[in-house]
Amino acid sequence: MLAGNAPQITSSVLDSIRTLTAHIGLVLATENSSAMYNSLFAAGLILLTISVAVTLLIRALTHSADKGING
């Protein structure tokens, strides 16, 4: 809710937006068996992909840093 809770693509960084987690919470509370409800699966997949990518990047960076110290 801190980001403004507005479901739109903006042209400015300062305009209000809806984060993926806010979208999931809002749709779960209000929708059932609709296109918006089905969009939760896409939002969840996007969040999972971002999380896995960041985790793998951090692991790669720490692994290469450990090799540099030990090697």
Secondary structure, 3 states (H helix, E strand, C coil): CCCECCCCCCCCCCCCECCHHHHHHHHHHHCCCCHHHHHHHHHHHHHHHHHHHHHHHHHHHHHHHHHHHHC
